[in-house]
Amino acid sequence: METKSIKFKDEEIEVEIADNILKRAWGLSFRKNGKMLFKFSRKTRAKIDMALLSKKLYLYFISDEREVISIQEADPWSWNPKTWKLYAPKEKYKYLLESFEELNLEKGDEIHFIY
C-alpha cells in the first residue's frame, strides 16, 4: 500500500493512503496498529463503522482546506448490537485520518501533505 508523510504542528508521521473505494472499505480492518489517510474525491458525509476492528481508533475528520473539523474516538463493535455505532462529523469532510494511537491534533489544526 502507498504511504506518504503528513505534517502537523511540529510532527511528521507516515500514513497509508486510502484513495479508492476498496482501500477505504477495507481501511485498518484486522490490524492492531497503523495510521491511514482516507482521501475522497469530493466532500462527503460518509459514516465510518468499526465492524472488523478489535481496538479503539481515533478519527480525525479533515476539511477540504485541510483543517481538522472533528475528532472522535471510535470503539470496535462486539456481538452486542448496542455497540454498532457509526461515526461522522456534523459537516462534510474530504479527508479522514485514522490512527490506533491518539495523535497530538486538535480541532482547528492544519494538516500538510508531504509528497
C-alpha positions as CSV (number, residue, x, y, z in Angstrom):
1,M,0.0,0.0,0.0
2,E,1.2,3.5,-0.8
3,T,2.5,5.6,2.1
4,K,3.0,9.4,2.4
5,S,4.1,11.7,5.1
6,I,1.8,14.3,6.7
7,K,2.9,17.1,8.9
8,F,1.0,19.0,11.7
9,K,2.3,21.3,14.4
10,D,6.0,20.1,14.8
11,E,5.3,16.5,14.0
12,E,5.6,14.4,10.8
13,I,4.1,10.9,10.5
14,E,3.9,8.2,7.9
15,V,0.4,7.2,6.8
16,E,-1.0,4.7,4.4
17,I,-3.2,6.2,1.7
18,A,-6.7,5.0,1.0
19,D,-7.7,6.8,-2.2
20,N,-10.1,4.4,-3.8
21,I,-13.3,2.6,-2.7
22,L,-11.7,-0.8,-2.0
23,K,-8.9,0.7,0.2
24,R,-11.4,2.9,2.0
25,A,-13.8,0.0,2.6
26,W,-11.0,-2.2,4.0
27,G,-9.3,0.5,6.0
28,L,-7.4,-0.7,9.0
29,S,-9.6,-3.8,9.4
30,F,-8.0,-6.8,11.1
31,R,-5.0,-4.8,12.3
32,K,-3.7,-3.7,15.7
33,N,-1.6,-0.7,14.7
34,G,-1.1,1.8,11.9
35,K,-2.3,5.1,10.5
36,M,-4.3,5.7,7.4
37,L,-5.4,8.8,5.5
38,F,-8.6,8.4,3.6
39,K,-8.8,10.7,0.6
40,F,-12.2,11.3,-1.0
41,S,-12.7,12.9,-4.5
42,R,-15.1,15.4,-3.0
43,K,-16.6,16.4,0.3
44,T,-18.6,13.6,1.9
45,R,-20.8,12.6,4.8
46,A,-19.6,9.0,4.7
47,K,-20.2,7.2,8.0
48,I,-17.4,5.1,9.5
49,D,-18.1,1.7,11.1
50,M,-15.9,-0.4,13.4
51,A,-17.2,-3.8,12.3
52,L,-13.8,-5.6,11.6
53,L,-11.6,-3.9,14.2
54,S,-10.5,-5.2,17.6
55,K,-9.1,-1.9,19.1
56,K,-10.3,1.6,19.5
57,L,-9.5,4.1,16.7
58,Y,-9.0,7.8,16.8
59,L,-10.8,9.5,13.9
60,Y,-9.7,12.9,12.7
61,F,-12.1,14.4,10.1
62,I,-10.5,17.0,7.9
63,S,-12.0,19.6,5.6
64,D,-11.0,20.3,2.0
65,E,-8.9,23.2,3.4
66,R,-7.0,20.5,5.4
67,E,-8.2,21.7,8.8
68,V,-9.3,19.3,11.5
69,I,-13.1,19.8,11.9
70,S,-13.9,16.9,14.3
71,I,-12.1,14.3,16.4
72,Q,-13.9,11.2,17.6
73,E,-12.9,8.1,19.5
74,A,-14.4,5.0,17.9
75,D,-15.0,1.8,19.8
76,P,-14.9,-1.6,18.0
77,W,-18.1,-3.5,17.5
78,S,-18.9,-6.6,19.6
79,W,-21.6,-9.2,19.3
80,N,-23.9,-6.8,21.2
81,P,-25.8,-4.7,18.6
82,K,-25.8,-1.8,21.1
83,T,-22.1,-1.3,20.2
84,W,-22.8,-0.9,16.5
85,K,-22.3,2.8,16.1
86,L,-21.5,4.8,13.0
87,Y,-19.1,7.8,13.2
88,A,-19.2,11.0,11.2
89,P,-18.9,14.8,11.9
90,K,-21.9,17.1,11.5
91,E,-20.4,18.7,8.5
92,K,-19.0,17.3,5.3
93,Y,-15.3,16.4,5.2
94,K,-12.8,15.5,2.4
95,Y,-10.1,13.6,4.4
96,L,-10.1,11.2,7.3
97,L,-7.1,10.3,9.3
98,E,-7.5,7.1,11.3
99,S,-5.0,6.1,14.0
100,F,-4.8,3.4,16.7
101,E,-2.9,5.9,18.8
102,E,-4.0,9.3,19.9
103,L,-2.2,12.0,17.9
104,N,-1.3,15.5,19.0
105,L,-4.1,17.0,17.0
106,E,-6.9,19.4,18.0
107,K,-9.9,20.8,16.2
108,G,-8.7,23.7,14.0
109,D,-5.2,22.3,13.5
110,E,-4.0,22.3,9.9
111,I,-2.6,19.2,8.1
112,H,0.1,19.5,5.5
113,F,0.7,16.7,2.9
114,I,4.3,16.0,2.0
115,Y,4.7,14.2,-1.3
